[in-house]
Amino acid sequence: MQRALERLTSMTPETPIHRDDRSCSFRPATRGTVGQPEEREVLVPHFLREEITSSALAVTRLNHTSSSFKEVLEVAAAAYGRTVEEVSYSVDAYAEVYAARSNGIVVGTISVVRAVLGPIVFEEHYPFGLLNALRPILCCAYRLCVLPSFSGDGKVSRALMKASWADEMVRGVRAAVVHVNERMVPYYEKLGFVKVRRGRFRNPRYGTISHIMICPASTRHKSAFHRICLEFPYQLDELNLDGLVEPFSNGSKLEEVS
């Protein structure tokens, strides 16, 4: 398993990952020349690449030095009704930023920071036990947003969540955490996220109540990313979250993000 993780974390977006027992492989989600040279195509399984293409979208990965990062922040500001400064974070300096485009225009975005690279968003509010146990394989997703004119059918947010999840798995991520507004907890529970114990806090930026939630990369745990985990070319060790999360049961209410 250790060798597999070492190989995963050393891969580049141009490195195809082929399964020995399946006809599927992880491949770039977009084809052709990416608009900005600082951007890279993301690695996703074949079925997801087809989903993204059929939605007339392209998903790319960039960072805070990209010339497109300003456009990403402007989309976030418009979606949240905030200023660009209010939707910027210090962790942007080492985060992976994903942009969804329609006809070349950024219409949605999500950012992901791997805990192994440095502090995650609002890390001071996270239980020490969670970070201590999972930091090497943990990522924090934040700033998921879509322009109001493209948010109606959920296609953009689905493409962003699933593409970033698959792309981060290639980098060794095995669990994702989010901090969500209290009213959004039921939605994220349907996606397969569960509340972290002692993970309730007042968002210091907006003054609202937030909950920390986590979703493991698993072939057993029901989640919106289950099929991606099934397509992954390496054995996934099941994470033991006992004592770290609150009791949960998403059962048949699971939201299929397809």
C-alpha positions as CSV (number, residue, x, y, z in Angstrom):
1,M,0.0,0.0,0.0
2,Q,2.9,2.4,0.8
3,R,4.4,1.9,-2.6
4,A,1.0,2.6,-4.2
5,L,0.7,5.8,-2.3
6,E,4.2,6.9,-3.2
7,R,3.4,6.3,-6.9
8,L,0.1,8.2,-6.6
9,T,1.6,11.3,-5.0
10,S,4.4,11.4,-7.6
11,M,2.1,11.3,-10.6
12,T,1.4,14.3,-12.8
13,P,-1.9,15.1,-14.5
14,E,-0.5,13.7,-17.8
15,T,0.2,10.3,-16.3
16,P,-2.6,7.8,-17.2
17,I,-3.6,5.3,-14.6
18,H,-4.8,1.9,-16.0
19,R,-6.6,-0.8,-14.2
20,D,-5.5,-4.4,-14.6
21,D,-9.0,-5.8,-14.1
22,R,-11.3,-3.1,-15.7
23,S,-11.5,-1.5,-19.1
24,C,-11.6,1.9,-17.4
25,S,-8.7,4.3,-16.8
26,F,-8.3,7.6,-15.1
27,R,-7.9,10.2,-17.9
28,P,-7.9,14.0,-18.3
29,A,-11.4,15.5,-18.1
30,T,-10.9,17.8,-21.0
31,R,-9.1,17.5,-24.3
32,G,-7.2,19.9,-26.5
33,T,-5.4,23.0,-25.5
34,V,-6.3,24.5,-22.2
35,G,-7.0,28.2,-22.4
36,Q,-4.4,29.3,-19.9
37,P,-0.9,27.8,-19.7
38,E,-1.0,27.8,-15.9
39,E,-3.9,25.4,-15.9
40,R,-3.9,21.6,-16.1
41,E,-6.4,19.0,-17.1
42,V,-7.7,16.9,-14.2
43,L,-7.5,13.1,-13.9
44,V,-10.9,11.4,-13.8
45,P,-12.3,8.0,-14.7
46,H,-13.7,7.5,-18.1
47,F,-17.4,7.6,-17.1
48,L,-16.9,10.9,-15.4
49,R,-15.0,12.4,-18.3
50,E,-18.0,11.5,-20.5
51,E,-20.4,13.1,-18.0
52,I,-18.5,16.3,-17.9
53,T,-18.2,16.5,-21.7
54,S,-21.9,15.7,-22.2
55,S,-22.7,18.6,-20.0
56,A,-20.8,21.0,-22.3
57,L,-18.3,21.8,-19.5
58,A,-14.6,21.7,-19.0
59,V,-12.9,21.3,-15.6
60,T,-9.3,22.4,-15.1
61,R,-7.0,22.7,-12.1
62,L,-5.0,25.9,-11.5
63,N,-3.4,27.7,-8.6
64,H,-3.2,31.2,-7.1
65,T,-0.5,32.3,-9.6
66,S,-2.7,31.5,-12.6
67,S,-4.0,34.4,-14.6
68,S,-7.4,32.8,-14.3
69,F,-7.4,32.9,-10.5
70,K,-8.8,36.5,-10.5
71,E,-11.7,35.3,-12.6
72,V,-12.3,32.5,-10.1
73,L,-12.5,34.9,-7.2
74,E,-14.8,37.2,-9.2
75,V,-17.2,34.2,-9.8
76,A,-17.0,33.4,-6.0
77,A,-17.7,37.0,-5.1
78,A,-20.7,37.1,-7.4
79,A,-22.1,33.7,-6.2
80,Y,-21.8,34.6,-2.5
81,G,-22.7,38.3,-2.8
82,R,-19.4,39.2,-1.1
83,T,-16.3,41.1,-2.1
84,V,-13.2,39.4,-3.6
85,E,-11.4,40.0,-0.4
86,E,-14.1,38.2,1.6
87,V,-13.9,35.1,-0.6
88,S,-10.1,34.9,-0.5
89,Y,-8.2,32.8,2.0
90,S,-4.5,32.6,3.0
91,V,-4.5,28.8,2.2
92,D,-5.1,29.8,-1.5
93,A,-1.3,30.0,-1.7
94,Y,-1.0,26.2,-1.6
95,A,-4.4,25.1,-2.6
96,E,-5.6,23.4,-5.8
97,V,-8.2,25.5,-7.4
98,Y,-10.7,23.9,-9.8
99,A,-12.6,25.9,-12.4
100,A,-15.6,24.8,-14.5
101,R,-16.0,26.5,-17.8
102,S,-18.8,26.8,-20.2
103,N,-17.8,28.1,-23.7
104,G,-14.5,29.1,-22.2
105,I,-16.0,31.2,-19.4
106,V,-15.6,30.3,-15.7
107,V,-19.0,29.6,-14.3
108,G,-18.1,27.7,-11.1
109,T,-15.3,26.8,-8.8
110,I,-14.1,24.7,-5.9
111,S,-10.8,24.8,-4.0
112,V,-9.1,22.0,-2.2
113,V,-6.2,22.2,0.2
114,R,-4.3,19.1,1.3
115,A,-3.7,19.1,5.1
116,V,-0.2,17.6,4.6
117,L,0.9,20.9,2.8
118,G,-0.1,23.2,5.7
119,P,-3.0,24.5,7.8
120,I,-6.5,24.0,6.3
121,V,-9.3,26.6,6.3
122,F,-10.4,27.3,9.9
123,E,-8.0,24.6,11.2
124,E,-8.1,26.1,14.7
125,H,-11.7,24.9,15.0
126,Y,-11.0,21.3,14.1
127,P,-10.7,18.6,16.8
128,F,-7.0,17.7,17.3
129,G,-7.8,14.0,17.2
130,L,-9.1,14.2,13.7
131,L,-6.2,16.1,12.3
132,N,-3.7,14.0,14.2
133,A,-5.2,10.8,12.8
134,L,-5.8,11.8,9.2
135,R,-3.6,14.7,8.2
136,P,-1.4,12.8,5.7
137,I,-4.5,11.7,3.7
138,L,-6.9,14.5,4.4
139,C,-8.0,17.4,2.3
140,C,-10.3,20.3,2.9
141,A,-12.7,21.4,0.2
142,Y,-14.0,25.0,0.3
143,R,-15.4,27.9,-1.8
144,L,-17.7,25.7,-3.8
145,C,-19.8,28.1,-5.8
146,V,-21.6,28.5,-9.2
147,L,-22.8,31.6,-10.9
148,P,-26.5,32.0,-10.2
149,S,-27.3,31.8,-13.9
150,F,-25.8,28.3,-14.1
151,S,-26.8,26.9,-10.7
152,G,-30.3,25.8,-11.5
153,D,-29.8,22.1,-12.5
154,G,-26.8,21.4,-10.4
155,K,-24.7,20.1,-13.3
156,V,-21.8,22.5,-12.6
157,S,-21.5,21.8,-8.9
158,R,-21.7,18.1,-9.5
159,A,-18.9,18.2,-12.1
160,L,-16.7,20.3,-9.8
161,M,-17.3,18.0,-6.7
162,K,-16.7,14.8,-8.6
163,A,-13.8,15.9,-10.7
164,S,-11.9,17.4,-7.8
165,W,-12.6,14.3,-5.7
166,A,-11.1,12.0,-8.4
167,D,-8.2,14.3,-9.0
168,E,-7.3,14.6,-5.3
169,M,-7.5,10.8,-4.9
170,V,-4.6,10.6,-7.4
171,R,-2.6,12.7,-4.9
172,G,-3.1,10.3,-2.0
173,V,-6.2,11.9,-0.5
174,R,-8.5,9.4,1.2
175,A,-10.9,11.7,3.1
176,A,-12.4,15.1,2.5
177,V,-13.7,17.6,5.1
178,V,-15.9,20.6,4.6
179,H,-17.2,23.3,6.9
180,V,-20.8,24.0,6.0
181,N,-23.5,26.4,7.1
182,E,-26.0,24.8,9.5
183,R,-28.8,24.8,7.0
184,M,-26.6,22.9,4.4
185,V,-26.0,20.0,6.7
186,P,-28.9,17.8,5.3
187,Y,-27.6,18.4,1.8
188,Y,-24.1,17.2,2.6
189,E,-25.4,14.3,4.6
190,K,-27.2,13.1,1.4
191,L,-23.8,13.3,-0.4
192,G,-22.3,11.0,2.2
193,F,-20.7,13.4,4.6
194,V,-21.1,12.9,8.3
195,K,-20.7,15.4,11.2
196,V,-17.4,15.4,13.0
197,R,-17.6,15.2,16.8
198,R,-17.1,18.6,18.4
199,G,-17.1,20.1,15.0
200,R,-19.6,22.9,15.5
201,F,-18.2,26.4,15.6
202,R,-19.1,30.0,14.7
203,N,-17.6,31.0,11.4
204,P,-15.2,33.8,12.3
205,R,-15.6,35.4,8.8
206,Y,-19.4,35.5,8.5
207,G,-20.6,35.0,12.1
208,T,-22.8,32.0,11.1
209,I,-22.9,28.6,12.7
210,S,-20.8,26.0,10.8
211,H,-20.4,22.3,11.1
212,I,-17.3,20.3,10.1
213,M,-18.2,17.2,8.1
214,I,-16.1,14.4,6.6
215,C,-16.5,11.9,3.8
216,P,-14.1,9.0,3.4
217,A,-12.9,7.5,0.1
218,S,-14.5,4.1,0.4
219,T,-16.0,1.3,-1.6
220,R,-18.3,0.5,1.4
221,H,-19.4,3.9,2.6
222,K,-22.4,5.2,0.7
223,S,-21.5,8.5,-0.9
224,A,-22.0,10.5,-4.1
225,F,-18.4,9.5,-4.9
226,H,-18.9,5.8,-4.5
227,R,-18.5,5.0,-8.2
228,I,-15.2,7.0,-8.4
229,C,-13.9,4.9,-5.5
230,L,-14.9,1.7,-7.3
231,E,-13.1,2.8,-10.4
232,F,-9.9,3.7,-8.5
233,P,-7.0,1.4,-9.7
234,Y,-5.6,0.6,-6.2
235,Q,-6.9,-1.1,-3.1
236,L,-8.6,1.4,-0.8
237,D,-8.0,0.8,2.9
238,E,-11.2,1.4,4.8
239,L,-10.8,4.3,7.3
240,N,-11.8,3.8,10.9
241,L,-13.7,6.9,12.0
242,D,-14.9,5.5,15.3
243,G,-14.9,8.2,17.9
244,L,-14.2,11.0,15.3
245,V,-17.7,11.3,13.9
246,E,-21.3,11.5,15.2
247,P,-23.6,8.5,14.6
248,F,-25.1,8.7,11.1
249,S,-27.5,6.8,8.8
250,N,-27.9,8.3,5.3
251,G,-29.6,5.0,4.1
252,S,-31.8,5.4,1.0
253,K,-31.7,9.1,1.3
254,L,-28.3,9.3,-0.4
255,E,-28.2,11.9,-3.1
256,E,-27.0,10.4,-6.3
257,V,-24.7,12.9,-7.9
258,S,-24.8,11.7,-11.5
